[in-house]
Amino acid sequence: MSSQDEQFPAETAAAAAPEAAAADEGMTWWYRWLCRIAGVIGGMSCAFAGLWNCVTINPLNIAAGVWMMLNAFILFLCEAPFCCQFIEFANAVAARADRLRAWQKAAFYCGMAVFPVVLSLTLTTLLGNAIAFATGVLYGMSALGKKGDAISYARIHQQQKQMDEEKLTGSLEGQA
């Protein structure tokens, strides 16, 4: 068996892992696509704003612009590896990023987006990193989970109320 034959089952297992990881977290298919699309749009906004930020003589703006272009590259690498087909390790990085939990992606993306703003607070860095930060917020919201419906909350509240009344009645009967 050649080394390519041995790698092929590993690639199919790696491709199935993100589906299972997302299913474990309770993300629906449309929300997963929304997060990915937001990541790609965030990467584009970071790239354009980072390039625009580098056209200056202020060294902090240049550093923030370079960091924003690095953010764009990482967002493309994690959320849309097909955009980075010329990079050998793109699929491996994307598979590893898909195995991360939603809260880990949220913290990573939000932290990546905040750093250039702290480095150089300008309108370009704010607007360029806004969508990348929003991608982190979307992943963070998915980490919180689904919101319950009002009927189940009312039922739980009613059961707790009945249990409290039974305990109160039981303690009063025990005293008499």
Contacts in CASP RR format, 6 or more apart in sequence:
PFRMAT RR
TARGET T0000
AUTHOR 0000-0000-0000
METHOD contacts of the structure
MODEL  1
MSSQDEQFPAETAAAAAPEAAAADEGMTWWYRWLCRIAGVIGGMSCAFAG
LWNCVTINPLNIAAGVWMMLNAFILFLCEAPFCCQFIEFANAVAARADRL
RAWQKAAFYCGMAVFPVVLSLTLTTLLGNAIAFATGVLYGMSALGKKGDA
ISYARIHQQQKQMDEEKLTGSLEGQA
11 91 0 8 1.000
14 91 0 8 1.000
14 92 0 8 1.000
14 95 0 8 1.000
15 95 0 8 1.000
17 95 0 8 1.000
17 98 0 8 1.000
17 99 0 8 1.000
18 95 0 8 1.000
18 98 0 8 1.000
18 99 0 8 1.000
21 98 0 8 1.000
21 99 0 8 1.000
21 101 0 8 1.000
22 32 0 8 1.000
22 98 0 8 1.000
25 101 0 8 1.000
25 102 0 8 1.000
25 142 0 8 1.000
25 143 0 8 1.000
25 145 0 8 1.000
26 142 0 8 1.000
26 145 0 8 1.000
26 146 0 8 1.000
27 35 0 8 1.000
27 102 0 8 1.000
27 142 0 8 1.000
31 138 0 8 1.000
31 142 0 8 1.000
34 138 0 8 1.000
35 79 0 8 1.000
35 135 0 8 1.000
35 138 0 8 1.000
35 139 0 8 1.000
35 142 0 8 1.000
36 79 0 8 1.000
36 80 0 8 1.000
38 131 0 8 1.000
38 134 0 8 1.000
38 135 0 8 1.000
38 138 0 8 1.000
39 75 0 8 1.000
39 79 0 8 1.000
39 80 0 8 1.000
39 109 0 8 1.000
39 131 0 8 1.000
39 132 0 8 1.000
39 135 0 8 1.000
40 75 0 8 1.000
40 76 0 8 1.000
40 79 0 8 1.000
40 80 0 8 1.000
40 83 0 8 1.000
41 131 0 8 1.000
42 72 0 8 1.000
42 75 0 8 1.000
42 128 0 8 1.000
42 131 0 8 1.000
42 132 0 8 1.000
42 134 0 8 1.000
42 135 0 8 1.000
43 71 0 8 1.000
43 72 0 8 1.000
43 75 0 8 1.000
43 76 0 8 1.000
43 131 0 8 1.000
43 132 0 8 1.000
44 72 0 8 1.000
45 127 0 8 1.000
45 128 0 8 1.000
45 129 0 8 1.000
45 130 0 8 1.000
45 131 0 8 1.000
45 132 0 8 1.000
46 68 0 8 1.000
46 69 0 8 1.000
46 71 0 8 1.000
46 72 0 8 1.000
46 75 0 8 1.000
46 113 0 8 1.000
46 128 0 8 1.000
46 129 0 8 1.000
46 131 0 8 1.000
46 132 0 8 1.000
47 68 0 8 1.000
47 69 0 8 1.000
47 72 0 8 1.000
47 73 0 8 1.000
48 128 0 8 1.000
49 65 0 8 1.000
49 68 0 8 1.000
49 124 0 8 1.000
49 125 0 8 1.000
49 127 0 8 1.000
49 128 0 8 1.000
49 129 0 8 1.000
50 64 0 8 1.000
50 65 0 8 1.000
50 66 0 8 1.000
50 68 0 8 1.000
50 69 0 8 1.000
50 72 0 8 1.000
50 124 0 8 1.000
50 125 0 8 1.000
50 128 0 8 1.000
51 65 0 8 1.000
51 69 0 8 1.000
52 124 0 8 1.000
53 61 0 8 1.000
53 62 0 8 1.000
53 64 0 8 1.000
53 65 0 8 1.000
53 68 0 8 1.000
53 116 0 8 1.000
53 120 0 8 1.000
53 122 0 8 1.000
53 124 0 8 1.000
53 125 0 8 1.000
54 61 0 8 1.000
54 62 0 8 1.000
54 65 0 8 1.000
54 66 0 8 1.000
54 69 0 8 1.000
56 62 0 8 1.000
58 120 0 8 1.000
60 119 0 8 1.000
60 120 0 8 1.000
61 120 0 8 1.000
61 122 0 8 1.000
61 124 0 8 1.000
63 119 0 8 1.000
63 120 0 8 1.000
64 116 0 8 1.000
64 117 0 8 1.000
64 119 0 8 1.000
64 120 0 8 1.000
64 122 0 8 1.000
64 125 0 8 1.000
65 116 0 8 1.000
65 120 0 8 1.000
65 125 0 8 1.000
67 115 0 8 1.000
67 116 0 8 1.000
67 119 0 8 1.000
68 116 0 8 1.000
68 125 0 8 1.000
68 128 0 8 1.000
68 129 0 8 1.000
71 112 0 8 1.000
71 113 0 8 1.000
71 116 0 8 1.000
71 129 0 8 1.000
71 132 0 8 1.000
73 84 0 8 1.000
74 112 0 8 1.000
75 109 0 8 1.000
75 132 0 8 1.000
75 135 0 8 1.000
76 83 0 8 1.000
76 84 0 8 1.000
77 84 0 8 1.000
77 87 0 8 1.000
77 90 0 8 1.000
77 93 0 8 1.000
77 94 0 8 1.000
77 97 0 8 1.000
78 93 0 8 1.000
78 94 0 8 1.000
78 97 0 8 1.000
78 105 0 8 1.000
79 97 0 8 1.000
79 135 0 8 1.000
81 90 0 8 1.000
81 91 0 8 1.000
81 93 0 8 1.000
81 94 0 8 1.000
84 90 0 8 1.000
97 105 0 8 1.000
100 108 0 8 1.000
101 143 0 8 1.000
102 139 0 8 1.000
102 140 0 8 1.000
102 142 0 8 1.000
102 143 0 8 1.000
103 139 0 8 1.000
103 140 0 8 1.000
103 143 0 8 1.000
105 136 0 8 1.000
105 139 0 8 1.000
105 140 0 8 1.000
106 136 0 8 1.000
106 137 0 8 1.000
106 138 0 8 1.000
106 139 0 8 1.000
106 140 0 8 1.000
106 143 0 8 1.000
108 136 0 8 1.000
109 132 0 8 1.000
109 133 0 8 1.000
109 135 0 8 1.000
109 136 0 8 1.000
109 139 0 8 1.000
110 133 0 8 1.000
110 136 0 8 1.000
110 137 0 8 1.000
112 132 0 8 1.000
113 129 0 8 1.000
113 130 0 8 1.000
113 132 0 8 1.000
113 133 0 8 1.000
113 136 0 8 1.000
114 129 0 8 1.000
114 133 0 8 1.000
116 125 0 8 1.000
116 129 0 8 1.000
117 125 0 8 1.000
117 126 0 8 1.000
117 129 0 8 1.000
119 125 0 8 1.000
END
